[in-house]
Amino acid sequence: MTAPSTVGLSSEARNLHWLLTNLVEEVPGLLSVAVVSSDGLLLLSSDPADHTAAERKEAKAPAGPRGSAADLATVVSGIGSLTVGASKLLDFGGVRQTMVAMEEGSLFVTAISDGSLLGAHASPDCDMSVIAYHMALFVGRAGHVLTPELRSELRDSLERKAGPVRSGR
């Protein structure tokens, strides 16, 4: 994975980028990862497009969530909302992690803090327990630094990277 540009970011934001990059590079079978705010906005991601076709073929996995981190963030946010609602309805306490195993891959959603979520898309032959463990480590390392100020900085960084929105007219 190519490291995202961290120029102009605070040390906390750069550390979070490093943790996310390290997570994807070091955990076998992990294809893409997204950090999503409590309001469903993408804060940080590893773009699935960064994985070469050869890496995806070797992992026997598809390209990922339609090629965009925003799509993964949308799915993660939706699953997070659904499981929180189910937890409240069933009175089971807070949701810690959700895993969805599909024919062509797996999806993991882990609570970080204040409603923020870490979502991961993995190959179908991944070791689910290894991915769950490493996601829990990421949350333990990143949860305390994901303050409202840092979330705002990460959102602003993504908006600057995306550039101005152009109208189709």
N, C-alpha and C positions, 0 to 999 in steps of 0.2 A: 504494500500500500504506500502510496506517495504521501508524505507528511503534508497536512494542510498548512497554509501560510498562517503564521502566528505573529506576523509583524504588527506592532502597535497594540498588542494585547497585554493585559496585566499578567503578572507571574502566575496567578491562580488560573487564569484562562489558558495560558501556555501549558501549565501542569495538567490540566484536564484534557487538553488536546493530546499531550504525550501519553497519558493513561489510556485514552481511547485507542490511539494508534498502537500502543503496546498490546492492548487486549486483542485486537484483530490480528496482529502479526504473530502473536505467541500462542494463540489457542487454535489447535487443529480443528478444521471444519467450520470455523466461524467465517461467514462471508461478508456480512455487513452489520453495522451497529448504529443506533441512533439514540440520542438523549433528547427527551421531549419534556417540555414544561407542563405544569398542571393544566394550563389552558390549551394544550394540544399543539403548541408551536415547536418546531424543530429548533434545538439549541446547538447541537453538535452531532456530526455524523462521520462515518467512514463511507464514502461513496462506493456502491457496488461496482461502478464503472472502473474503479481503480484495480479490480481484479482482472487479470488477463483471461482471455478465452481459454487458454491452456490450463490455467489454475482452476477455472470452473469445470472444465471437462475432466480434469484429474480428480476433482472432488465429486464428480458425477452429479453436479447440481446445476440448476438453471441460473440465468444471469442475476436473479434476485428480484426484488419487488419492482418490477416494471422499469428498472434502471434508474430509479431516483430515490434519494434519501427522503424526500418529502413524502413519497408513497409509504415507505416503511414507517415514518413518523405518524402518518395518518392511521395506519393499521394498529400501531402500538398504542396510540391515544384511544382508539375505539375499544380495543381489548381491555385496556386499563379501566376505562369507564364502565364497561360491561361487568368486569369482575368486581369492581368496587360496589356496584349496584347489587350484584348477587350476594356479596358478603354482607351488606346491610340488610337485605331481604331475609337472608338465612341466619342473621345474627351470629356470624362466625368470626368476627374480629377483622382486623386489617388484612389486606392482601399483600403477601410478600413476593410471590413469584407465580407466573402463569406459564405453562409450557403447552405448545400445540405441535403435535407430531403429524406431519402430512406425508404423502407418498414421495414428494420431491424435495422435502426439506423440513426443517423445524423452526418454530418461532418461539422466542422466549421474551417475557416481559417481567421486569423486576422493578419494584418500587425503590426510588432513591431517597427523596425527602420532600416534604411539603407538596406531595402530589406529582413530583417529577418522576419520570420513568426512564429506564434503560431498556431498549428493545434490541434484540439480536435475531438475525436470520442465519441459519446454519445449514450445512449440507445434510442430506438424508442419512448418511452413515456416521454422523457425529456422535461423540460420546456425550450424551445429555448431562450426565453428572459432572463431567469436567467443565462444560460450558456453564452450568448453573453455579458451580464453585467459583469460577473466575469472574462471573458477573457479580456474585456476592462480594468478592474481594474488591472489585471496582467500586461498588456501592459503598463499602466500608472506607475506601480511600477518598472517594469523591463526594460523598453525601454531605459532609460537614462544610465543604467549601462552596457548595452550590447555593449561594445566598441570592436574595433578590437582585442585588447589585451585579453579581456575576451572570445571572440569567439574562439581565438586561444587556450587559456587555456582549454576551454571546449572540443574542438576537440581533443586536445592532451590527455585529460583525458579519453575520450571514446576510443581512439586508444590503450591506455595502458590497459584499462579494457578488450578490445577485444583480446589482445595478438597478437602474430605473426600470419600472414596469412600462412596457410600450403597449399602446392601444393598437388593435388590429384594424382600425378605421383609417 
